Amino acid sequence: MARSKEFEVNEVLDKAMKIFWEQGYEKTSMSDLVEHMGIHRRSLYDTFGDKHSLFLQAMDRYINKAEAAFTGEVKRSKTATEAIQIIFRFMVFDEEGLPSGCLMVNSAAELAARDADVDSKSIESFATTEQLFEKIILWGQRDGEFSTDLDAKGLAESLHAISVGIRVLARTSVDKEKLSRIVNISMKLLQG
């Protein structure tokens, strides 16, 4: 008779996601994962496969959670300006209990040049973020909040590049006021 799992898969996957986010792929050992996930090594392998497979699943979990959070916040926003500001605020100010920065940006910087799976997931995630920015920019342009001097796609690509830089800087001890100034200038870029 097979033993039933004594853990909830998404709950332990969230723990793996958090340690990979905090330490990176290379620095995170299987012992770290077993300890932080609170499951036996055999259960980890049986449920998630090897470390690389677990990492890719943790990336997927992060993508799904981030997209859901951003989409929900954007839908609740009354204006396009508010939607962009909420997204940037999320990137600048760490959510309590979560590592700073962004798992996708960290992973792309650490592994994308030599890991095709990480590169693919990173590019896909970045494209989704750019599409979200473009959708919000079009909304803002339609409602007269944002300038129409530049096309929405180009602005979205620029905002995304700025947001990647912000998420990298957020991992450092840089002053949050500096990051807020960068956001404010980015908003002025949109307003023309």
N, CA, C and O atoms as a DFTB+ gen file, in Angstrom:
768 C
 N C O
     1  1       0.842      -1.178       0.000
     2  2       0.000       0.000       0.000
     3  2       0.893       1.250       0.000
     4  3       1.790       1.382       0.833
     5  1       0.637       2.149      -0.933
     6  2       1.448       3.368      -1.049
     7  2       1.130       4.335       0.090
     8  3      -0.020       4.469       0.508
     9  1       2.179       5.012       0.585
    10  2       1.987       6.019       1.635
    11  2       1.440       7.287       1.022
    12  3       1.817       7.665      -0.087
    13  1       0.561       7.933       1.735
    14  2       0.053       9.215       1.240
    15  2       1.061      10.306       1.599
    16  3       1.821      10.188       2.560
    17  1       1.044      11.363       0.800
    18  2       1.941      12.487       1.071
    19  2       1.523      13.147       2.375
    20  3       0.336      13.313       2.656
    21  1       2.510      13.514       3.154
    22  2       2.252      14.146       4.442
    23  2       2.476      15.645       4.367
    24  3       2.739      16.287       5.384
    25  1       2.371      16.216       3.153
    26  2       2.563      17.646       2.980
    27  2       1.733      18.123       1.796
    28  3       1.333      17.337       0.937
    29  1       1.487      19.412       1.771
    30  2       0.758      20.025       0.667
    31  2       1.795      20.504      -0.336
    32  3       2.685      21.275       0.022
    33  1       1.699      20.064      -1.581
    34  2       2.719      20.301      -2.592
    35  2       3.005      21.792      -2.782
    36  3       4.170      22.190      -2.773
    37  1       1.980      22.621      -2.954
    38  2       2.215      24.053      -3.193
    39  2       2.843      24.740      -1.987
    40  3       3.623      25.680      -2.138
    41  1       2.508      24.278      -0.812
    42  2       3.081      24.859       0.403
    43  2       4.596      24.627       0.467
    44  3       5.352      25.550       0.768
    45  1       5.031      23.408       0.186
    46  2       6.465      23.133       0.218
    47  2       7.164      23.708      -1.006
    48  3       8.342      24.060      -0.934
    49  1       6.457      23.810      -2.129
    50  2       7.027      24.444      -3.318
    51  2       7.267      25.929      -3.054
    52  3       8.261      26.492      -3.513
    53  1       6.356      26.563      -2.314
    54  2       6.550      27.968      -1.925
    55  2       7.824      28.127      -1.088
    56  3       8.546      29.114      -1.229
    57  1       8.090      27.160      -0.226
    58  2       9.300      27.220       0.600
    59  2      10.553      27.065      -0.254
    60  3      11.556      27.740      -0.020
    61  1      10.497      26.177      -1.243
    62  2      11.630      26.020      -2.157
    63  2      11.825      27.300      -2.966
    64  3      12.950      27.765      -3.145
    65  1      10.727      27.860      -3.451
    66  2      10.780      29.101      -4.219
    67  2      11.466      30.197      -3.411
    68  3      12.312      30.928      -3.926
    69  1      11.099      30.299      -2.170
    70  2      11.646      31.357      -1.315
    71  2      13.147      31.193      -1.102
    72  3      13.881      32.180      -1.145
    73  1      13.612      29.979      -0.874
    74  2      15.057      29.808      -0.641
    75  2      15.853      30.001      -1.933
    76  3      16.951      30.556      -1.906
    77  1      15.306      29.545      -3.061
    78  2      15.983      29.802      -4.337
    79  2      16.030      31.311      -4.606
    80  3      17.041      31.830      -5.079
    81  1      14.948      32.001      -4.305
    82  2      14.845      33.451      -4.500
    83  2      15.883      34.178      -3.628
    84  3      16.540      35.123      -4.066
    85  1      16.002      33.713      -2.407
    86  2      16.909      34.346      -1.450
    87  2      18.380      34.049      -1.747
    88  3      19.214      34.954      -1.708
    89  1      18.703      32.785      -2.042
    90  2      20.096      32.360      -2.162
    91  2      20.574      32.162      -3.594
    92  3      21.778      32.195      -3.848
    93  1      19.666      31.961      -4.523
    94  2      20.046      31.611      -5.884
    95  2      20.139      30.103      -6.042
    96  3      20.163      29.358      -5.062
    97  1      20.191      29.672      -7.286
    98  2      20.213      28.241      -7.587
    99  2      21.510      27.578      -7.124
   100  3      21.490      26.569      -6.419
   101  1      22.624      28.156      -7.528
   102  2      23.916      27.527      -7.250
   103  2      24.203      27.393      -5.753
   104  3      24.723      26.368      -5.313
   105  1      23.871      28.408      -4.982
   106  2      24.195      28.404      -3.548
   107  2      23.253      27.494      -2.749
   108  3      23.596      27.071      -1.645
   109  1      22.095      27.199      -3.284
   110  2      21.117      26.380      -2.566
   111  2      21.433      24.899      -2.754
   112  3      21.416      24.384      -3.871
   113  1      21.718      24.235      -1.656
   114  2      22.044      22.800      -1.712
   115  2      20.783      21.962      -1.475
   116  3      19.753      22.469      -1.031
   117  1      20.893      20.693      -1.777
   118  2      19.777      19.786      -1.502
   119  2      19.492      19.744       0.002
   120  3      18.335      19.641       0.409
   121  1      20.531      19.823       0.818
   122  2      20.325      19.846       2.272
   123  2      19.547      21.086       2.690
   124  3      18.673      21.008       3.554
   125  1      19.861      22.244       2.078
   126  2      19.104      23.473       2.352
   127  2      17.632      23.280       1.999
   128  3      16.739      23.672       2.750
   129  1      17.403      22.669       0.843
   130  2      16.023      22.471       0.382
   131  2      15.252      21.555       1.321
   132  3      14.122      21.860       1.702
   133  1      15.860      20.434       1.694
   134  2      15.209      19.493       2.610
   135  2      14.872      20.190       3.924
   136  3      13.766      20.054       4.447
   137  1      15.834      20.931       4.443
   138  2      15.623      21.628       5.717
   139  2      14.512      22.678       5.609
   140  3      13.611      22.706       6.447
   141  1      14.567      23.531       4.599
   142  2      13.602      24.620       4.474
   143  2      12.210      24.150       4.038
   144  3      11.199      24.736       4.426
   145  1      12.169      23.098       3.236
   146  2      10.880      22.588       2.777
   147  2      10.208      21.735       3.848
   148  3       8.989      21.565       3.841
   149  1      11.009      21.201       4.769
   150  2      10.451      20.399       5.853
   151  2       9.954      19.034       5.406
   152  3       9.031      18.475       5.998
   153  1      10.572      18.497       4.354
   154  2      10.190      17.160       3.888
   155  2      11.448      16.302       3.784
   156  3      12.568      16.812       3.806
   157  1      11.246      15.003       3.671
   158  2      12.368      14.087       3.539
   159  2      12.951      14.170       2.129
   160  3      12.245      14.460       1.164
   161  1      14.224      13.915       2.036
   162  2      14.921      13.956       0.741
   163  2      14.223      13.056      -0.285
   164  3      14.059      13.441      -1.442
   165  1      13.817      11.866       0.141
   166  2      13.154      10.918      -0.766
   167  2      11.832      11.508      -1.278
   168  3      11.498      11.368      -2.455
   169  1      11.095      12.160      -0.394
   170  2       9.831      12.791      -0.793
   171  2      10.077      13.917      -1.788
   172  3       9.308      14.108      -2.730
   173  1      11.158      14.660      -1.568
   174  2      11.510      15.743      -2.488
   175  2      11.749      15.167      -3.885
   176  3      11.192      15.664      -4.864
   177  1      12.569      14.130      -3.979
   178  2      12.866      13.513      -5.277
   179  2      11.618      12.892      -5.903
   180  3      11.375      13.045      -7.100
   181  1      10.826      12.188      -5.084
   182  2       9.627      11.526      -5.612
   183  2       8.606      12.531      -6.138
   184  3       7.933      12.265      -7.134
   185  1       8.486      13.676      -5.481
   186  2       7.464      14.655      -5.841
   187  2       7.937      15.643      -6.903
   188  3       7.187      15.978      -7.820
   189  1       9.165      16.104      -6.781
   190  2       9.640      17.197      -7.631
   191  2      10.759      16.811      -8.597
   192  3      11.083      17.579      -9.503
   193  1      11.349      15.638      -8.417
   194  2      12.475      15.253      -9.252
   195  2      13.765      15.804      -8.669
   196  3      13.881      15.979      -7.456
   197  1      14.727      16.076      -9.529
   198  2      16.023      16.567      -9.060
   199  2      15.970      18.070      -8.754
   200  3      14.930      18.709      -8.911
   201  1      17.095      18.613      -8.320
   202  2      17.167      20.017      -7.928
   203  2      16.774      20.938      -9.090
   204  3      16.045      21.910      -8.888
   205  1      17.246      20.642     -10.290
   206  2      16.945      21.487     -11.449
   207  2      15.450      21.476     -11.755
   208  3      14.857      22.520     -12.027
   209  1      14.857      20.310     -11.711
   210  2      13.414      20.198     -11.950
   211  2      12.621      20.964     -10.889
   212  3      11.650      21.651     -11.209
   213  1      13.034      20.844      -9.639
   214  2      12.390      21.582      -8.547
   215  2      12.530      23.088      -8.775
   216  3      11.577      23.840      -8.569
   217  1      13.714      23.526      -9.199
   218  2      13.944      24.938      -9.457
   219  2      13.003      25.457     -10.547
   220  3      12.420      26.532     -10.403
   221  1      12.856      24.706     -11.621
   222  2      11.964      25.129     -12.707
   223  2      10.512      25.191     -12.225
   224  3       9.762      26.083     -12.623
   225  1      10.120      24.252     -11.375
   226  2       8.771      24.282     -10.805
   227  2       8.593      25.479      -9.878
   228  3       7.526      26.092      -9.841
   229  1       9.643      25.806      -9.132
   230  2       9.598      26.984      -8.254
   231  2       9.487      28.259      -9.094
   232  3       8.774      29.189      -8.713
   233  1      10.179      28.309     -10.222
   234  2      10.059      29.460     -11.124
   235  2       8.621      29.587     -11.635
   236  3       8.057      30.681     -11.658
   237  1       8.039      28.461     -12.041
   238  2       6.650      28.480     -12.520
   239  2       5.698      28.968     -11.433
   240  3       4.786      29.754     -11.690
   241  1       5.928      28.491     -10.226
   242  2       5.082      28.909      -9.087
   243  2       5.210      30.422      -8.881
   244  3       4.207      31.106      -8.677
   245  1       6.417      30.936      -8.931
   246  2       6.661      32.373      -8.766
   247  2       5.945      33.156      -9.871
   248  3       5.260      34.142      -9.598
   249  1       6.108      32.710     -11.114
   250  2       5.466      33.389     -12.248
   251  2       3.960      33.450     -12.041
   252  3       3.354      34.510     -12.200
   253  1       3.356      32.332     -11.691
   254  2       1.900      32.281     -11.508
   255  2       1.441      33.195     -10.379
   256  3       0.440      33.900     -10.511
   257  1       2.172      33.180      -9.275
   258  2       1.794      34.028      -8.142
   259  2       1.969      35.509      -8.476
   260  3       1.107      36.321      -8.140
   261  1       3.070      35.868      -9.130
   262  2       3.327      37.269      -9.475
   263  2       2.296      37.768     -10.488
   264  3       1.775      38.875     -10.351
   265  1       2.004      36.956     -11.498
   266  2       1.010      37.358     -12.502
   267  2      -0.357      37.544     -11.869
   268  3      -1.063      38.501     -12.186
   269  1      -0.733      36.647     -10.986
   270  2      -2.030      36.767     -10.314
   271  2      -2.084      38.034      -9.464
   272  3      -3.091      38.742      -9.460
   273  1      -1.001      38.313      -8.749
   274  2      -0.956      39.514      -7.896
   275  2      -1.033      40.781      -8.740
   276  3      -1.810      41.685      -8.433
   277  1      -0.231      40.850      -9.801
   278  2      -0.228      42.038     -10.648
   279  2      -1.575      42.223     -11.345
   280  3      -2.109      43.332     -11.382
   281  1      -2.119      41.153     -11.890
   282  2      -3.399      41.236     -12.596
   283  2      -4.498      41.700     -11.652
   284  3      -5.321      42.540     -12.016
   285  1      -4.515      41.152     -10.437
   286  2      -5.522      41.561      -9.458
   287  2      -5.402      43.022      -9.088
   288  3      -6.404      43.732      -9.008
   289  1      -4.181      43.475      -8.863
   290  2      -3.953      44.883      -8.508
   291  2      -4.340      45.807      -9.653
   292  3      -4.941      46.858      -9.426
   293  1      -4.002      45.427     -10.874
   294  2      -4.333      46.256     -12.032
   295  2      -5.853      46.360     -12.195
   296  3      -6.376      47.439     -12.476
   297  1      -6.547      45.255     -12.021
   298  2      -8.012      45.268     -12.152
   299  2      -8.670      46.160     -11.109
   300  3      -9.714      46.755     -11.376
   301  1      -8.077      46.258      -9.934
   302  2      -8.648      47.090      -8.872
   303  2      -8.265      48.566      -9.020
   304  3      -8.840      49.427      -8.354
   305  1      -7.305      48.854      -9.884
   306  2      -6.843      50.235     -10.063
   307  2      -7.911      51.063     -10.771
   308  3      -8.585      50.592     -11.688
   309  1      -8.043      52.286     -10.327
   310  2      -9.024      53.187     -10.938
   311  2      -8.464      53.893     -12.163
   312  3      -9.212      54.301     -13.051
   313  1      -7.127      54.039     -12.207
   314  2      -6.480      54.709     -13.328
   315  2      -5.254      53.914     -13.760
   316  3      -4.738      53.082     -13.015
   317  1      -4.804      54.187     -14.972
   318  2      -3.585      53.541     -15.469
   319  2      -2.375      53.994     -14.654
   320  3      -1.475      53.199     -14.383
   321  1      -2.353      55.253     -14.268
   322  2      -1.263      55.764     -13.438
   323  2      -1.185      54.980     -12.136
   324  3      -0.103      54.566     -11.720
   325  1      -2.310      54.779     -11.505
   326  2      -2.347      54.019     -10.252
   327  2      -1.856      52.587     -10.471
   328  3      -1.137      52.046      -9.630
   329  1      -2.237      51.974     -11.586
   330  2      -1.823      50.594     -11.874
   331  2      -0.301      50.490     -12.007
   332  3       0.313      49.584     -11.444
   333  1       0.300      51.411     -12.746
   334  2       1.757      51.401     -12.909
   335  2       2.443      51.648     -11.569
   336  3       3.425      50.984     -11.237
   337  1       1.926      52.598     -10.807
   338  2       2.532      52.907      -9.510
   339  2       2.464      51.714      -8.562
   340  3       3.410      51.467      -7.814
   341  1       1.380      50.986      -8.584
   342  2       1.246      49.800      -7.726
   343  2       2.286      48.749      -8.106
   344  3       2.913      48.145      -7.236
   345  1       2.464      48.536      -9.403
   346  2       3.443      47.547      -9.854
   347  2       4.844      47.960      -9.409
   348  3       5.596      47.139      -8.885
   349  1       5.195      49.228      -9.615
   350  2       6.519      49.685      -9.201
   351  2       6.680      49.646      -7.684
   352  3       7.756      49.305      -7.192
   353  1       5.648      49.983      -6.942
   354  2       5.732      49.946      -5.479
   355  2       6.024      48.520      -5.017
   356  3       6.807      48.307      -4.091
   357  1       5.394      47.554      -5.666
   358  2       5.638      46.146      -5.348
   359  2       7.106      45.791      -5.590
   360  3       7.687      45.007      -4.839
   361  1       7.704      46.367      -6.637
   362  2       9.098      46.061      -6.979
   363  2      10.092      46.763      -6.058
   364  3      11.168      46.233      -5.779
   365  1       9.731      47.952      -5.588
   366  2      10.644      48.746      -4.759
   367  2      10.610      48.314      -3.302
   368  3      11.652      48.159      -2.666
   369  1       9.413      48.124      -2.784
   370  2       9.262      47.826      -1.359
   371  2       8.958      46.345      -1.176
   372  3       7.951      45.828      -1.661
   373  1       9.855      45.686      -0.465
   374  2       9.723      44.251      -0.246
   375  2       8.443      43.934       0.502
   376  3       8.046      44.641       1.428
   377  1       7.811      42.852       0.075
   378  2       6.661      42.344       0.808
   379  2       7.210      41.628       2.033
   380  3       8.165      40.858       1.931
   381  1       6.616      41.878       3.174
   382  2       7.125      41.298       4.414
   383  2       7.216      39.779       4.306
   384  3       6.287      39.111       3.853
   385  1       8.357      39.259       4.732
   386  2       8.561      37.815       4.738
   387  2       9.098      37.257       3.428
   388  3       9.385      36.064       3.336
   389  1       9.240      38.114       2.403
   390  2       9.764      37.650       1.129
   391  2      11.132      38.274       0.871
   392  3      11.410      39.386       1.321
   393  1      11.983      37.553       0.145
   394  2      13.291      38.119      -0.191
   395  2      13.129      39.358      -1.074
   396  3      12.084      39.548      -1.696
   397  1      14.154      40.191      -1.126
   398  2      14.093      41.372      -1.974
   399  2      14.383      40.980      -3.418
   400  3      14.851      39.879      -3.705
   401  1      14.093      41.908      -4.308
   402  2      14.341      41.660      -5.716
   403  2      13.270      40.785      -6.341
   404  3      12.102      40.851      -5.959
   405  1      13.670      39.968      -7.298
   406  2      12.731      39.170      -8.090
   407  2      13.393      37.847      -8.454
   408  3      14.522      37.832      -8.945
   409  1      12.711      36.756      -8.220
   410  2      13.273      35.443      -8.544
   411  2      13.602      35.349     -10.028
   412  3      14.635      34.781     -10.384
   413  1      12.764      35.883     -10.898
   414  2      12.999      35.767     -12.332
   415  2      14.234      36.562     -12.761
   416  3      15.064      36.066     -13.522
   417  1      14.346      37.782     -12.273
   418  2      15.507      38.613     -12.616
   419  2      16.775      37.976     -12.060
   420  3      17.782      37.877     -12.761
   421  1      16.727      37.544     -10.798
   422  2      17.888      36.906     -10.180
   423  2      18.313      35.665     -10.973
   424  3      19.498      35.457     -11.234
   425  1      17.335      34.854     -11.346
   426  2      17.616      33.605     -12.060
   427  2      18.164      33.869     -13.449
   428  3      19.075      33.178     -13.903
   429  1      17.610      34.872     -14.128
   430  2      18.113      35.220     -15.464
   431  2      19.567      35.656     -15.374
   432  3      20.396      35.237     -16.182
   433  1      19.877      36.496     -14.396
   434  2      21.250      36.981     -14.238
   435  2      22.201      35.835     -13.885
   436  3      23.334      35.791     -14.365
   437  1      21.737      34.915     -13.049
   438  2      22.600      33.830     -12.587
   439  2      22.773      32.729     -13.629
   440  3      23.874      32.200     -13.786
   441  1      21.693      32.371     -14.350
   442  2      21.729      31.120     -15.112
   443  2      21.353      31.192     -16.591
   444  3      21.713      30.290     -17.348
   445  1      20.651      32.218     -17.024
   446  2      20.078      32.209     -18.381
   447  2      21.120      32.004     -19.480
   448  3      20.822      31.374     -20.494
   449  1      22.314      32.515     -19.301
   450  2      23.349      32.392     -20.334
   451  2      23.796      30.945     -20.544
   452  3      24.346      30.609     -21.592
   453  1      23.558      30.082     -19.537
   454  2      24.037      28.702     -19.668
   455  2      22.962      27.640     -19.402
   456  3      23.266      26.447     -19.368
   457  1      21.723      28.064     -19.216
   458  2      20.637      27.120     -18.960
   459  2      19.449      27.503     -19.834
   460  3      18.760      28.487     -19.565
   461  1      19.218      26.721     -20.877
   462  2      18.171      27.042     -21.852
   463  2      16.779      27.080     -21.215
   464  3      15.942      27.889     -21.615
   465  1      16.526      26.219     -20.235
   466  2      15.216      26.201     -19.577
   467  2      14.977      27.491     -18.792
   468  3      13.894      28.073     -18.860
   469  1      15.979      27.925     -18.059
   470  2      15.868      29.166     -17.283
   471  2      15.754      30.355     -18.232
   472  3      14.965      31.269     -17.993
   473  1      16.537      30.346     -19.305
   474  2      16.465      31.417     -20.294
   475  2      15.051      31.510     -20.871
   476  3      14.488      32.600     -20.967
   477  1      14.492      30.391     -21.246
   478  2      13.147      30.353     -21.842
   479  2      12.083      30.865     -20.869
   480  3      11.236      31.679     -21.237
   481  1      12.132      30.388     -19.638
   482  2      11.160      30.842     -18.634
   483  2      11.325      32.330     -18.342
   484  3      10.336      33.040     -18.164
   485  1      12.562      32.803     -18.291
   486  2      12.820      34.218     -18.030
   487  2      12.267      35.078     -19.156
   488  3      11.567      36.060     -18.906
   489  1      12.578      34.714     -20.390
   490  2      12.114      35.473     -21.550
   491  2      10.585      35.491     -21.594
   492  3       9.984      36.526     -21.880
   493  1       9.964      34.357     -21.314
   494  2       8.497      34.275     -21.307
   495  2       7.902      35.171     -20.220
   496  3       6.926      35.883     -20.454
   497  1       8.496      35.125     -19.045
   498  2       8.018      35.959     -17.938
   499  2       8.202      37.438     -18.252
   500  3       7.312      38.248     -17.993
   501  1       9.350      37.785     -18.805
   502  2       9.613      39.185     -19.146
   503  2       8.639      39.670     -20.216
   504  3       8.174      40.808     -20.161
   505  1       8.329      38.815     -21.187
   506  2       7.371      39.184     -22.242
   507  2       5.987      39.437     -21.641
   508  3       5.291      40.364     -22.055
   509  1       5.594      38.629     -20.681
   510  2       4.297      38.802     -20.019
   511  2       4.256      40.134     -19.274
   512  3       3.244      40.833     -19.306
   513  1       5.350      40.483     -18.607
   514  2       5.411      41.763     -17.895
   515  2       5.324      42.923     -18.878
   516  3       4.618      43.900     -18.627
   517  1       6.040      42.821     -19.999
   518  2       5.971      43.869     -21.014
   519  2       4.562      44.008     -21.575
   520  3       4.095      45.121     -21.818
   521  1       3.882      42.881     -21.782
   522  2       2.504      42.926     -22.288
   523  2       1.575      43.605     -21.286
   524  3       0.685      44.362     -21.671
   525  1       1.784      43.333     -20.009
   526  2       0.977      43.983     -18.977
   527  2       1.235      45.484     -18.990
   528  3       0.293      46.276     -18.955
   529  1       2.511      45.882     -19.042
   530  2       2.832      47.308     -19.122
   531  2       2.187      47.934     -20.363
   532  3       1.614      49.021     -20.281
   533  1       2.276      47.257     -21.501
   534  2       1.703      47.798     -22.739
   535  2       0.191      47.993     -22.610
   536  3      -0.347      49.019     -23.028
   537  1      -0.477      47.019     -22.038
   538  2      -1.931      47.105     -21.841
   539  2      -2.287      48.317     -20.962
   540  3      -3.231      49.051     -21.255
   541  1      -1.525      48.510     -19.897
   542  2      -1.785      49.645     -18.999
   543  2      -1.468      50.966     -19.698
   544  3      -2.206      51.940     -19.550
   545  1      -0.381      51.002     -20.452
   546  2      -0.006      52.228     -21.173
   547  2      -1.079      52.592     -22.192
   548  3      -1.447      53.760     -22.315
   549  1      -1.579      51.606     -22.920
   550  2      -2.654      51.869     -23.888
   551  2      -3.890      52.436     -23.181
   552  3      -4.526      53.364     -23.680
   553  1      -4.218      51.878     -22.032
   554  2      -5.326      52.371     -21.214
   555  2      -5.074      53.837     -20.847
   556  3      -5.962      54.679     -20.979
   557  1      -3.857      54.131     -20.387
   558  2      -3.510      55.495     -19.997
   559  2      -3.506      56.457     -21.178
   560  3      -3.906      57.613     -21.039
   561  1      -3.060      55.990     -22.327
   562  2      -3.067      56.833     -23.523
   563  2      -4.509      57.104     -23.979
   564  3      -4.847      58.222     -24.368
   565  1      -5.333      56.086     -23.925
   566  2      -6.741      56.231     -24.315
   567  2      -7.466      57.232     -23.418
   568  3      -8.294      58.014     -23.885
   569  1      -7.138      57.195     -22.111
   570  2      -7.817      58.071     -21.153
   571  2      -7.126      59.426     -20.972
   572  3      -7.557      60.240     -20.154
   573  1      -6.057      59.668     -21.732
   574  2      -5.383      60.958     -21.667
   575  2      -4.424      61.129     -20.503
   576  3      -3.943      62.237     -20.265
   577  1      -4.134      60.065     -19.776
   578  2      -3.172      60.138     -18.663
   579  2      -1.734      60.139     -19.163
   580  3      -0.866      60.788     -18.580
   581  1      -1.489      59.409     -20.244
   582  2      -0.144      59.240     -20.776
   583  2      -0.054      59.838     -22.175
   584  3      -1.026      59.868     -22.929
   585  1       1.125      60.304     -22.489
   586  2       1.398      60.892     -23.801
   587  2       1.270      59.824     -24.890
   588  3       1.527      58.642     -24.662
   589  1       0.871      60.270     -26.060
   590  2       0.818      59.375     -27.214
   591  2       1.986      59.656     -28.168
   592  3       2.001      59.164     -29.297
   593  1       2.959      60.445     -27.712
   594  2       4.122      60.770     -28.545
   595  2       4.956      59.531     -28.876
   596  3       5.568      59.467     -29.942
   597  1       4.985      58.561     -27.983
   598  2       5.723      57.314     -28.196
   599  2       4.732      56.153     -28.205
   600  3       3.688      56.204     -27.555
   601  1       5.082      55.096     -28.961
   602  2       4.145      53.973     -29.025
   603  2       4.191      53.158     -27.727
   604  3       5.213      53.090     -27.045
   605  1       3.071      52.558     -27.423
   606  2       2.902      51.829     -26.161
   607  2       3.876      50.660     -26.043
   608  3       4.397      50.402     -24.958
   609  1       4.127      49.957     -27.132
   610  2       5.030      48.805     -27.070
   611  2       6.448      49.244     -26.687
   612  3       7.078      48.628     -25.827
   613  1       6.945      50.302     -27.320
   614  2       8.278      50.803     -26.994
   615  2       8.364      51.307     -25.562
   616  3       9.355      51.068     -24.872
   617  1       7.322      52.007     -25.113
   618  2       7.284      52.472     -23.721
   619  2       7.266      51.286     -22.756
   620  3       7.930      51.310     -21.720
   621  1       6.500      50.251     -23.104
   622  2       6.419      49.062     -22.245
   623  2       7.780      48.381     -22.141
   624  3       8.177      47.943     -21.061
   625  1       8.493      48.293     -23.256
   626  2       9.823      47.687     -23.231
   627  2      10.768      48.509     -22.351
   628  3      11.562      47.951     -21.593
   629  1      10.678      49.829     -22.456
   630  2      11.521      50.704     -21.629
   631  2      11.168      50.575     -20.151
   632  3      12.055      50.477     -19.303
   633  1       9.873      50.575     -19.844
   634  2       9.448      50.422     -18.448
   635  2       9.914      49.087     -17.887
   636  3      10.335      49.002     -16.734
   637  1       9.835      48.050     -18.708
   638  2      10.274      46.743     -18.237
   639  2      11.768      46.763     -17.939
   640  3      12.197      46.238     -16.912
   641  1      12.563      47.358     -18.816
   642  2      14.008      47.442     -18.577
   643  2      14.293      48.215     -17.287
   644  3      15.176      47.842     -16.514
   645  1      13.549      49.280     -17.066
   646  2      13.692      50.052     -15.826
   647  2      13.308      49.186     -14.628
   648  3      13.978      49.206     -13.595
   649  1      12.231      48.431     -14.775
   650  2      11.766      47.598     -13.660
   651  2      12.772      46.499     -13.333
   652  3      12.940      46.148     -12.165
   653  1      13.443      45.951     -14.346
   654  2      14.489      44.945     -14.094
   655  2      15.617      45.586     -13.293
   656  3      16.109      45.005     -12.325
   657  1      16.020      46.783     -13.701
   658  2      17.066      47.492     -12.964
   659  2      16.659      47.780     -11.533
   660  3      17.465      47.649     -10.612
   661  1      15.411      48.172     -11.347
   662  2      14.906      48.441      -9.997
   663  2      14.965      47.179      -9.141
   664  3      15.357      47.233      -7.976
   665  1      14.576      46.045      -9.720
   666  2      14.577      44.803      -8.952
   667  2      15.994      44.346      -8.613
   668  3      16.210      43.725      -7.572
   669  1      16.957      44.646      -9.478
   670  2      18.354      44.340      -9.153
   671  2      18.822      45.262      -8.036
   672  3      19.419      44.804      -7.061
   673  1      18.556      46.555      -8.172
   674  2      18.962      47.508      -7.137
   675  2      18.287      47.206      -5.801
   676  3      18.883      47.423      -4.746
   677  1      17.053      46.708      -5.837
   678  2      16.327      46.393      -4.606
   679  2      17.012      45.285      -3.804
   680  3      16.784      45.166      -2.600
   681  1      17.850      44.475      -4.457
   682  2      18.594      43.414      -3.761
   683  2      19.772      43.976      -2.982
   684  3      20.329      43.298      -2.119
   685  1      20.149      45.204      -3.280
   686  2      21.294      45.815      -2.623
   687  2      20.820      46.667      -1.446
   688  3      19.637      46.686      -1.109
   689  1      21.755      47.356      -0.842
   690  2      21.401      48.238       0.271
   691  2      21.094      49.661      -0.207
   692  3      21.077      50.599       0.589
   693  1      20.853      49.810      -1.505
   694  2      20.537      51.134      -2.040
   695  2      19.300      51.703      -1.338
   696  3      18.379      50.968      -0.983
   697  1      19.298      52.987      -1.152
   698  2      18.218      53.699      -0.476
   699  2      16.914      53.591      -1.280
   700  3      16.908      53.805      -2.492
   701  1      15.830      53.263      -0.608
   702  2      14.515      53.144      -1.263
   703  2      14.070      54.469      -1.862
   704  3      13.315      54.490      -2.834
   705  1      14.533      55.574      -1.288
   706  2      14.194      56.886      -1.842
   707  2      14.757      57.037      -3.255
   708  3      14.119      57.635      -4.121
   709  1      15.945      56.497      -3.484
   710  2      16.543      56.536      -4.821
   711  2      15.667      55.760      -5.794
   712  3      15.402      56.226      -6.902
   713  1      15.220      54.581      -5.385
   714  2      14.357      53.772      -6.246
   715  2      13.045      54.491      -6.520
   716  3      12.518      54.429      -7.631
   717  1      12.526      55.160      -5.528
   718  2      11.285      55.931      -5.704
   719  2      11.488      57.070      -6.705
   720  3      10.593      57.365      -7.496
   721  1      12.658      57.707      -6.675
   722  2      12.957      58.765      -7.655
   723  2      12.984      58.194      -9.067
   724  3      12.479      58.819     -10.000
   725  1      13.565      57.022      -9.227
   726  2      13.605      56.368     -10.542
   727  2      12.187      56.104     -11.033
   728  3      11.877      56.339     -12.201
   729  1      11.328      55.617     -10.142
   730  2       9.922      55.380     -10.500
   731  2       9.256      56.687     -10.914
   732  3       8.548      56.731     -11.921
   733  1       9.477      57.749     -10.149
   734  2       8.849      59.041     -10.462
   735  2       9.276      59.561     -11.822
   736  3       8.456      60.107     -12.561
   737  1      10.544      59.402     -12.164
   738  2      11.017      59.833     -13.477
   739  2      10.398      58.968     -14.582
   740  3      10.067      59.465     -15.658
   741  1      10.248      57.676     -14.302
   742  2       9.609      56.783     -15.260
   743  2       8.167      57.194     -15.518
   744  3       7.687      57.123     -16.649
   745  1       7.486      57.619     -14.474
   746  2       6.104      58.088     -14.629
   747  2       6.061      59.350     -15.483
   748  3       5.145      59.521     -16.288
   749  1       7.036      60.228     -15.316
   750  2       7.102      61.449     -16.133
   751  2       7.335      61.116     -17.601
   752  3       6.821      61.796     -18.489
   753  1       8.122      60.051     -17.854
   754  2       8.352      59.586     -19.212
   755  2       7.012      59.220     -19.866
   756  3       6.781      59.528     -21.035
   757  1       6.152      58.573     -19.114
   758  2       4.845      58.187     -19.643
   759  2       3.954      59.390     -19.904
   760  3       3.193      59.414     -20.872
   761  1       4.052      60.379     -19.040
   762  2       3.171      61.539     -19.156
   763  2       3.627      62.508     -20.240
   764  3       2.864      63.374     -20.668
   765  1       4.859      62.361     -20.676
   766  2       5.374      63.182     -21.779
   767  2       5.815      64.559     -21.384
   768  3       6.263      65.330     -22.233
